[in-house]
Amino acid sequence: MNIIIMLLLISLLILVHELGHFLSARALGIKVEKFGFGLPFGPTLFQTKIGDTEILVHALLLGGYVAFPDDDTESKEEKNPEDLFKNKPIWKRAIVVSAGVIANVLCAIVLVMITASVWHKLPAGKYNIDVEKITAPKGASVYSSGLQKGDRVYKINGTEIFQPLQINKFAQASKKYDGQITTEIYNETLKALSEKNPEIKDAYKVLEKGMTINLIPTKDEAAVKLSKAALLGMEKIKPEEIKLTKEQINLRDKIQGQKTFLINTAISLSDIAKALSDTQKPMYFTIIRDGKQIELKPIYSDEKGIIGIQQRLEEILMPANTPKEIITASLAYTWRITDLTVLGLEKLFTGQIPMKELHGIVAITKVGGDMIQHTGFFNGILLTAIISINLAIMNLLPIPALDGGHLLFLIIEKIKGKPLDEEVIAKISNFFFMLLIILMLLIVFNDIFALITKKI
């Protein structure tokens, strides 16, 4: 039953999106031939006509469409040029294309406001972080720092702390490096480069001072005498000037050839540069104890980036008792989930989030149903608001077949000063539509596999 409720909530978002297109078109005097709720496959549950628009409700509710006179290319019936969507001013078409996205954003805000009105509070996405227990081994710097059980972490190095992830980032930056770099070639382990080549050892001192080093390998293979590692098989070293300072550590491999060398399992040249130029960074904690702010002695994490404290989290809630508080908290919550959605997309496109973590309607419905069952209906409403924001942002992507793609075509038309070729647009849109269908099928398969393996 809870899964059905979640499915209906998601269907509501699609209906709202299509209503945005439909109502904006009618408001601007643009003729709409059909308004369909659901996918136009299988049986039609309901059909009527309002004015000159045919209204249809299909059995498969996970979809929707708005059809203009232009869309029926097979009809031989003569059409009134004034009715055609393509003949409307660009600004009117842009409003209609954008209206679905705007409707989803407004829907998300309304859903959040409804929840805030019932709960009289909303999650701020922040936490008070208290020290539950110190788990570091004896002798660790966390003991000498003065940190105690019950202390609330307020700041680290001047930055206010509201998320455990922030502590982890500071801990990783404070991670201890031993500076021992071992090169493995053809399964033969050599000594550290610094011991093998005195010139490189001297270069370490330069790195520590933040000076620039120019590395210019020769093109002549016979003249490559950088170290015994080179003599054991490095080939075709491409000339490259690499500038490395303490403020800008971005040393990259510039080796061109057929062979690949493994440097101590996962240590790249950038790791070497970091190990050489970074000393252990101290973490200066400011904690709250008995209502007072106290600055502690420096804390260092171990070689794994672990401080050695067990945390207790207390969620910070935004009050929503008055109309002003409800509006303010709802807008803040909606903005936060929008920001997180954009960040998630950025990580997805840059490969920081693997494709296997991308889920669709099957997983969302399952997770949403479980959430309603275990945490209550209004948590499902908040999840629906998050999905609505996701739909809005995804539809804004400049991909043909999506709203963002249509906006892109309108921008190009405005720049060129004339309409684009309709056949070209149709072919491009159909191609990307098929790609999106394939992607959706892959995501559904991924969801089903995750369900079978009980990963969701």
C-alpha positions as CSV (number, residue, x, y, z in Angstrom):
1,M,0.0,0.0,0.0
2,N,2.8,2.4,0.9
3,I,4.5,1.7,-2.4
4,I,1.3,2.5,-4.3
5,I,1.0,5.8,-2.3
6,M,4.6,6.7,-3.4
7,L,3.8,5.8,-7.0
8,L,0.8,8.1,-7.0
9,L,2.9,10.9,-5.5
10,I,5.4,10.5,-8.3
11,S,2.6,10.4,-10.9
12,L,1.3,13.7,-9.3
13,L,4.7,15.3,-10.1
14,I,4.4,14.3,-13.7
15,L,0.9,15.7,-13.9
16,V,2.0,19.0,-12.4
17,H,4.9,19.2,-14.9
18,E,2.6,18.7,-17.9
19,L,-0.1,21.1,-16.4
20,G,2.6,23.7,-16.3
21,H,3.1,23.4,-20.1
22,F,-0.7,23.2,-20.7
23,L,-1.8,26.1,-18.6
24,S,0.9,28.4,-19.8
25,A,0.1,27.7,-23.4
26,R,-3.6,28.4,-22.8
27,A,-2.8,31.6,-20.9
28,L,-0.7,32.8,-23.9
29,G,-3.4,32.0,-26.4
30,I,-1.6,29.0,-27.9
31,K,-3.8,26.1,-29.1
32,V,-3.3,22.7,-27.4
33,E,-4.8,19.8,-29.3
34,K,-4.2,17.1,-26.7
35,F,-3.4,16.9,-23.0
36,G,-2.5,13.4,-21.9
37,F,-1.8,12.1,-18.4
38,G,0.1,8.9,-18.5
39,L,2.0,7.1,-21.3
40,P,0.0,6.8,-24.5
41,F,0.5,3.0,-24.5
42,G,-2.2,0.5,-23.5
43,P,-5.8,1.3,-22.6
44,T,-7.2,4.8,-22.1
45,L,-9.0,5.1,-18.8
46,F,-10.7,8.5,-19.5
47,Q,-11.3,10.7,-22.5
48,T,-13.2,14.0,-22.9
49,K,-12.9,17.3,-24.7
50,I,-12.7,20.7,-23.1
51,G,-13.0,23.5,-25.6
52,D,-10.7,22.5,-28.5
53,T,-8.4,20.4,-26.4
54,E,-8.8,16.6,-26.0
55,I,-8.1,15.4,-22.5
56,L,-6.9,11.8,-22.0
57,V,-5.9,9.7,-19.0
58,H,-4.0,6.5,-19.8
59,A,-3.5,3.4,-17.7
60,L,0.3,3.9,-17.3
61,L,0.4,7.0,-15.2
62,L,4.2,7.5,-15.2
63,G,4.3,10.0,-18.0
64,G,2.4,12.8,-19.7
65,Y,2.4,15.0,-22.8
66,V,1.0,18.2,-24.3
67,A,0.4,18.0,-28.1
68,F,0.3,21.1,-30.3
69,P,-1.1,21.3,-33.8
70,D,2.5,21.2,-35.2
71,D,3.0,17.7,-33.7
72,D,0.6,16.0,-36.0
73,T,2.8,15.9,-39.1
74,E,0.8,13.0,-40.8
75,S,-2.5,14.9,-40.8
76,K,-3.5,16.2,-44.3
77,E,-6.0,18.6,-42.7
78,E,-5.1,22.2,-43.4
79,K,-4.0,24.0,-40.3
80,N,-4.5,27.6,-39.3
81,P,-1.0,29.2,-39.2
82,E,-2.0,31.2,-36.2
83,D,-2.6,27.9,-34.3
84,L,0.9,26.6,-34.9
85,F,3.3,26.6,-31.9
86,K,6.3,27.3,-34.2
87,N,4.7,30.5,-35.4
88,K,4.5,32.0,-32.0
89,P,7.1,34.6,-30.7
90,I,10.2,33.0,-29.2
91,W,9.5,34.5,-25.8
92,K,6.1,32.8,-25.7
93,R,7.5,29.5,-26.7
94,A,10.3,29.8,-24.1
95,I,7.7,30.4,-21.4
96,V,5.7,27.4,-22.4
97,V,8.8,25.2,-22.6
98,S,10.0,26.4,-19.1
99,A,6.6,26.2,-17.4
100,G,6.9,22.5,-16.6
101,V,10.2,23.1,-14.7
102,I,8.7,26.1,-12.9
103,A,5.6,24.1,-12.0
104,N,7.8,21.3,-10.4
105,V,9.8,23.9,-8.4
106,L,6.6,25.5,-7.1
107,C,5.1,22.1,-6.3
108,A,8.2,21.2,-4.3
109,I,7.9,24.4,-2.3
110,V,4.2,23.8,-1.6
111,L,4.9,20.2,-0.5
112,V,7.6,21.4,1.9
113,M,5.3,24.1,3.3
114,I,2.6,21.6,3.9
115,T,5.0,19.4,5.9
116,A,6.3,22.5,7.8
117,S,2.8,23.5,8.7
118,V,2.1,20.0,10.2
119,W,5.5,19.4,11.9
120,H,6.1,23.1,12.9
121,K,9.8,22.4,12.0
122,L,12.0,21.3,9.1
123,P,15.4,19.6,9.0
124,A,18.2,22.2,8.5
125,G,20.6,19.6,7.1
126,K,23.0,20.4,9.9
127,Y,24.0,18.6,13.1
128,N,25.4,19.4,16.5
129,I,28.3,17.0,16.8
130,D,29.2,15.8,20.3
131,V,32.1,13.6,21.4
132,E,30.6,10.3,22.5
133,K,33.8,8.5,23.2
134,I,37.6,8.8,22.5
135,T,38.7,5.6,20.7
136,A,42.2,6.6,19.6
137,P,45.1,4.4,20.9
138,K,47.1,5.7,23.9
139,G,49.7,8.3,23.0
140,A,47.5,9.9,20.2
141,S,47.4,13.7,20.1
142,V,43.7,13.7,20.7
143,Y,44.4,12.9,24.4
144,S,47.0,15.7,24.9
145,S,44.7,18.2,23.1
146,G,42.3,18.3,26.0
147,L,39.3,16.9,24.2
148,Q,36.8,15.2,26.5
149,K,33.7,13.1,26.2
150,G,30.6,15.4,26.0
151,D,32.4,18.2,24.2
152,R,30.6,19.7,21.3
153,V,32.7,20.3,18.2
154,Y,32.2,23.9,17.2
155,K,35.0,24.8,14.8
156,I,38.1,23.3,13.3
157,N,40.8,25.7,12.1
158,G,38.2,28.5,12.2
159,T,35.5,26.7,10.1
160,E,32.2,26.0,11.8
161,I,31.4,22.3,11.8
162,F,27.9,21.1,11.1
163,Q,28.5,17.8,9.2
164,P,30.6,14.7,10.1
165,L,32.0,14.9,6.5
166,Q,33.7,18.2,7.4
167,I,35.6,16.5,10.2
168,N,36.6,13.7,7.8
169,K,38.0,16.2,5.3
170,F,40.1,18.0,7.9
171,A,41.3,14.6,9.2
172,Q,42.3,13.5,5.7
173,A,44.2,16.8,5.3
174,S,46.0,16.1,8.6
175,K,46.9,12.5,7.5
176,K,50.4,11.5,8.3
177,Y,52.7,10.7,5.4
178,D,55.9,8.8,5.9
179,G,57.5,10.0,2.7
180,Q,58.7,6.5,1.6
181,I,58.1,6.1,-2.1
182,T,58.7,2.6,-3.6
183,T,58.6,1.9,-7.3
184,E,57.6,-1.5,-8.6
185,I,58.6,-2.5,-12.2
186,Y,58.1,-6.0,-13.6
187,N,57.4,-7.2,-10.1
188,E,60.9,-6.1,-8.9
189,T,60.8,-3.7,-5.9
190,L,63.5,-1.0,-5.9
191,K,64.5,1.2,-2.9
192,A,62.9,4.5,-2.4
193,L,63.7,7.0,-5.2
194,S,65.3,9.4,-2.8
195,E,67.8,6.7,-1.8
196,K,68.4,5.7,-5.4
197,N,68.9,9.1,-6.9
198,P,70.6,11.8,-4.7
199,E,69.5,14.5,-7.2
200,I,65.8,13.7,-6.5
201,K,66.5,13.8,-2.7
202,D,67.9,17.3,-3.1
203,A,64.8,18.3,-5.1
204,Y,62.7,17.4,-2.1
205,K,64.2,20.3,-0.2
206,V,63.3,22.6,-3.1
207,L,59.7,21.4,-3.1
208,E,59.3,22.0,0.6
209,K,60.3,25.7,0.1
210,G,57.6,26.0,-2.6
211,M,60.0,26.7,-5.5
212,T,59.4,25.8,-9.1
213,I,61.1,22.7,-10.6
214,N,61.6,22.3,-14.3
215,L,61.7,18.7,-15.4
216,I,62.6,18.4,-19.1
217,P,63.2,14.8,-20.1
218,T,65.0,14.3,-23.4
219,K,63.5,12.8,-26.6
220,D,66.5,10.6,-27.1
221,E,65.9,7.2,-25.4
222,A,69.6,6.4,-25.2
223,A,70.2,9.6,-23.2
224,V,67.5,8.9,-20.6
225,K,69.6,8.6,-17.4
226,L,67.1,9.8,-14.7
227,S,67.5,6.7,-12.5
228,K,67.8,3.0,-12.7
229,A,64.0,2.8,-12.9
230,A,64.4,4.5,-16.4
231,L,67.0,2.0,-17.4
232,L,64.7,-0.9,-16.5
233,G,62.2,0.0,-19.2
234,M,60.7,3.5,-19.3
235,E,60.3,4.5,-22.9
236,K,59.3,7.6,-24.9
237,I,59.3,10.1,-22.2
238,K,57.5,13.2,-23.6
239,P,59.2,16.6,-22.9
240,E,57.2,18.5,-20.5
241,E,57.7,21.5,-18.1
242,I,56.0,20.8,-14.8
243,K,55.6,23.6,-12.3
244,L,55.0,22.5,-8.8
245,T,54.5,24.8,-5.8
246,K,53.2,24.3,-2.4
247,E,50.0,26.2,-3.3
248,Q,49.5,24.4,-6.6
249,I,50.2,20.7,-6.4
250,N,49.2,19.2,-9.7
251,L,51.9,16.9,-11.0
252,R,50.7,14.6,-13.8
253,D,52.2,11.6,-15.5
254,K,53.5,12.6,-19.0
255,I,54.8,9.2,-20.0
256,Q,53.9,8.1,-23.5
257,G,54.3,4.5,-24.7
258,Q,53.1,1.0,-24.5
259,K,54.0,0.0,-21.0
260,T,52.2,0.9,-17.8
261,F,54.0,1.0,-14.5
262,L,52.5,0.5,-11.0
263,I,53.8,2.7,-8.3
264,N,53.3,1.1,-4.9
265,T,49.7,-0.1,-5.6
266,A,48.0,3.2,-5.9
267,I,50.5,6.0,-5.4
268,S,50.6,8.5,-8.3
269,L,53.0,11.3,-9.0
270,S,50.6,13.7,-7.4
271,D,50.7,11.5,-4.2
272,I,54.5,11.8,-4.2
273,A,54.3,15.5,-4.6
274,K,51.9,15.8,-1.7
275,A,54.0,13.5,0.4
276,L,57.0,15.7,-0.3
277,S,55.5,19.1,0.1
278,D,53.0,18.6,2.8
279,T,53.9,18.2,6.4
280,Q,51.2,16.9,8.8
281,K,48.6,19.7,9.1
282,P,47.4,20.3,12.7
283,M,43.7,20.6,13.5
284,Y,42.8,23.3,16.0
285,F,39.5,22.3,17.6
286,T,37.2,24.9,19.2
287,I,34.7,23.1,21.4
288,I,31.8,24.1,23.5
289,R,31.9,22.8,27.1
290,D,29.5,23.9,29.8
291,G,28.3,26.7,27.5
292,K,31.9,28.1,27.0
293,Q,34.0,28.1,23.9
294,I,37.4,26.5,24.5
295,E,40.3,26.2,22.0
296,L,42.2,23.0,22.3
297,K,45.8,22.0,21.6
298,P,46.5,20.8,18.0
299,I,45.2,17.3,17.0
300,Y,46.7,15.2,14.3
301,S,45.1,12.2,12.5
302,D,46.9,9.0,11.9
303,E,48.3,7.6,8.6
304,K,44.7,6.5,7.7
305,G,43.2,9.9,8.4
306,I,41.5,8.8,11.6
307,I,41.3,11.1,14.6
308,G,39.9,8.5,17.0
309,I,36.6,9.9,18.3
310,Q,33.1,8.5,18.3
311,Q,30.5,11.1,17.5
312,R,26.9,11.6,18.6
313,L,24.8,13.6,16.2
314,E,21.9,15.8,17.1
315,E,19.9,17.1,14.1
316,I,19.3,20.9,14.0
317,L,15.7,21.8,13.1
318,M,14.4,25.1,11.7
319,P,11.3,26.4,13.6
320,A,8.1,26.7,11.5
321,N,5.4,28.0,13.9
322,T,4.4,31.3,12.2
323,P,3.5,31.9,8.6
324,K,6.8,33.8,8.2
325,E,8.8,30.9,9.7
326,I,7.0,28.4,7.5
327,I,7.8,30.3,4.3
328,T,11.4,31.0,5.4
329,A,12.1,27.5,6.5
330,S,10.5,26.0,3.4
331,L,12.4,28.2,1.0
332,A,15.7,27.4,2.8
333,Y,14.9,23.7,2.7
334,T,14.0,23.8,-1.0
335,W,17.2,25.8,-1.8
336,R,19.3,23.2,0.1
337,I,17.9,20.2,-1.8
338,T,18.3,22.1,-5.1
339,D,22.0,22.8,-4.3
340,L,22.5,19.1,-3.3
341,T,20.9,18.0,-6.5
342,V,23.1,20.1,-8.7
343,L,26.2,18.9,-6.7
344,G,25.1,15.3,-7.2
345,L,24.7,15.8,-11.0
346,E,28.1,17.5,-11.1
347,K,29.7,14.5,-9.4
348,L,27.8,12.1,-11.6
349,F,29.1,13.8,-14.8
350,T,32.6,14.0,-13.5
351,G,32.7,10.3,-12.5
352,Q,32.8,10.9,-8.8
353,I,29.5,9.0,-8.4
354,P,29.5,5.7,-10.4
355,M,26.6,5.0,-12.8
356,K,25.6,2.0,-10.7
357,E,24.5,4.5,-8.0
358,L,22.0,6.0,-10.4
359,H,18.5,4.8,-9.6
360,G,15.1,5.3,-11.1
361,I,11.4,4.9,-10.6
362,V,11.7,1.3,-9.2
363,A,14.2,2.1,-6.5
364,I,12.6,5.5,-5.6
365,T,9.2,3.9,-5.2
366,K,10.6,1.1,-3.0
367,V,12.6,3.5,-0.8
368,G,9.7,6.0,-0.6
369,G,7.3,3.3,0.3
370,D,9.7,2.0,3.1
371,M,10.1,5.6,4.3
372,I,6.3,6.2,4.6
373,Q,6.0,2.9,6.4
374,H,8.7,3.4,9.0
375,T,8.9,7.2,9.4
376,G,5.5,8.5,8.4
377,F,3.5,9.9,5.5
378,F,5.1,13.4,5.6
379,N,8.6,12.1,5.2
380,G,7.3,10.6,2.0
381,I,6.0,14.1,1.1
382,L,9.4,15.6,1.7
383,L,10.9,12.9,-0.5
384,T,8.4,13.8,-3.2
385,A,9.5,17.4,-3.0
386,I,13.1,16.3,-3.5
387,I,12.1,14.2,-6.5
388,S,10.2,17.2,-7.9
389,I,13.3,19.4,-7.7
390,N,15.3,16.5,-9.4
391,L,12.7,16.4,-12.2
392,A,13.0,20.2,-12.7
393,I,16.8,20.2,-12.9
394,M,17.0,17.1,-15.0
395,N,14.5,18.6,-17.5
396,L,16.6,21.8,-17.7
397,L,19.7,19.9,-19.0
398,P,20.4,21.1,-22.6
399,I,19.7,17.7,-24.1
400,P,17.4,17.4,-27.1
401,A,14.1,15.7,-26.2
402,L,14.1,17.5,-22.8
403,D,12.8,20.9,-22.0
404,G,16.4,22.2,-21.7
405,G,17.1,21.0,-25.3
406,H,14.0,22.8,-26.6
407,L,15.3,26.0,-24.9
408,L,18.7,25.5,-26.5
409,F,17.1,25.3,-29.9
410,L,15.2,28.5,-29.2
411,I,18.4,30.3,-28.1
412,I,20.1,29.2,-31.4
413,E,17.1,30.4,-33.4
414,K,17.3,33.8,-31.6
415,I,21.0,34.1,-32.4
416,K,20.6,33.0,-36.0
417,G,17.6,35.2,-36.5
418,K,15.6,32.4,-38.3
419,P,14.0,29.1,-37.4
420,L,16.0,26.0,-37.5
421,D,15.3,23.2,-39.9
422,E,12.4,21.2,-38.6
423,E,13.6,17.9,-40.0
424,V,17.0,18.3,-38.4
425,I,15.5,19.1,-35.0
426,A,13.2,16.1,-35.3
427,K,16.0,13.8,-36.1
428,I,18.3,15.1,-33.3
429,S,15.4,15.0,-30.8
430,N,14.4,11.4,-31.8
431,F,18.0,10.2,-31.5
432,F,18.4,11.6,-28.0
433,F,14.9,10.4,-27.1
434,M,16.0,6.8,-27.9
435,L,19.2,7.3,-25.9
436,L,17.1,8.4,-22.9
437,I,14.8,5.4,-23.3
438,I,17.9,3.1,-23.3
439,L,19.3,4.9,-20.3
440,M,15.9,4.5,-18.5
441,L,15.8,0.8,-19.3
442,L,19.4,0.4,-17.9
443,I,18.4,2.2,-14.8
444,V,15.4,0.0,-14.3
445,F,17.5,-3.1,-14.8
446,N,20.0,-1.6,-12.2
447,D,17.1,-1.1,-9.8
448,I,15.7,-4.6,-10.3
449,F,19.2,-6.1,-9.7
450,A,19.6,-3.9,-6.6
451,L,16.2,-5.2,-5.3
452,I,17.1,-8.8,-6.0
453,T,20.5,-8.5,-4.3
454,K,18.8,-6.5,-1.4
455,K,21.1,-3.5,-1.9
456,I,18.0,-1.2,-1.6
